Amino acid sequence: MAFQIPSIRYTGSIKEVRLGDGDQAVTVGRQMSYPFHLFEGEMPNPPALAMEVYDVEPDDWPAAALAPFQGVVGRPGAWAERCVSQYGADLVCLQLASTDPNGLDRPAADAVAVVREVAAAVSVPLIVWGSGNDDKDAEV
């Protein structure tokens, strides 16, 4: 008797979202099966690789995690550019960790300057992620 892969039909679908515009736009979602279960449904948009860049050098990362970004950590624009050019990132997620009121509490104007720097350095869609503090994120 031949082995049969158990099949579970997923009845929902993931909303399709287009991030960015132009040639570098990335479309994600619209799956009609569990992730990578192509034998059960469709996955019309391939997964996209988003890489994180921080606006300050992370002080809690191990050396092995920082090694691929040696020379660019602490320079968000250069870090983002390396993510795209060397590692093939489809998107860049900029973490505005320095704006956290429980940390460095940098002003919104500093965050705007960093966002502009990173946006100028890459042509892929840019996701801007705040500190996680609702009040500060609204200000930024």
N, C-alpha and C positions, 0 to 999 in steps of 0.2 A: 504494500500500500504506500503510495506516494505521500510525502509530507505536504500538508496544506497550511499556508500561513493564515492564522486567524485574522478575520477582517472585522473591523468595527467601523461602521459608517458614521462619519461626522456629519451632522445635519446642519451645522451652521457655516458661516464663512467669516473670514477676517476682512475687515474693511480695508480697501486699497487707499493708500496715501501717497501722493507725489510730493517729494521734498526737493526744493530748489526749482530752477527753471533752466531752459536752454539745454545744451548738449550734456552738461554735467548733472542734470536732474536724476534723482533716484526714485523709483517707484517700488514700494514695498506693500505687502499684504495681498489680499484676495485669495488666500489659500482656502481650499475646500476639503482639506483633510488634516489629520494630525501632522505636525512637522515632519517632513521628509518621508511620509507614508504615501509615496507616489503611486503605489499599487492600490490605494484606496480612494484617491481623489486627485485633484489638480493643485499644482503650485506654480501658477503662471509667472510669478516674479521671483527670481532667485534671491537668496539672502544677500543682504548688503553688509559690508564691513565698516563699522563706525569705530574710530579710535578716539580715546580721550586725551585731551590736552588740558593741563592745569595752568591757571594764571600765575601761580607761584610754584616754586619747587616743593614737591610733596616731602614732608619730613618723616612720614611713616612708611615709605616704600622701601623694600629691601634693595640692596645694591644690584642684585640680579635683574630686578624689574626696571631699574633705572639705566642699566648698562646699554641697552639698544638706543637710548636717547642721550648718551654722553655728549656733552658739548652744546646741547640745545635746551636742556631742562632749565627752566627759569627764563627762557625766551620763547614765549608762546607762539609767535609767528613762525619762527624757525622750527620749533617742535612740530607744529601742524604741517608745515611743508614737508618735513621728513616723513611724517605718517603717510602722506599722500604719495610722495615721489619714491620713497624707498620701500614702504610696506604696503602700498596699494589701497589705502583707505578710500572707500566710496563716499564717506561722510566724516566730518570731524565734530566731536562733541567737546565744546569748551566749557570747562568747569570753573566757575567764578568763586573758588574756595576762599580767596582772600577777602571777599566782601562779608564773610560771616561775622556777625556782631560778637560771637563768642571766640573769635580768633583775631585776625588782623584788623577787621572792621574797616577795610578801605572804602573810600567814598565811591558813589556811583560814577562820578566823572572818571575815576581811574579804570573802572570796569569798562566803560564806553571806549576808552582809548585802547584797551586790550582787545576788545571785540573788533574794533576797526583794524588793528594790526593783524589779527588772525584772518579776518575776512579778506584783507588785501594779499595775504600770503598764499591762499589756496583758492582754487576755482570750484571745488566740490561744495555741496551744501554744508552749511554750518549750523549746528545745534548749539544753542547757548543755554547752559544750565546754571542756575543760581546757587545760592549757599544752602538753601533749604529752610531759611528763615523767611516766613511769609512777608513780614513787614519790610525787611531789607530787600527781598527780591522784587517786591512791588515798587520800591524806590528806584532800584537799579533798572 
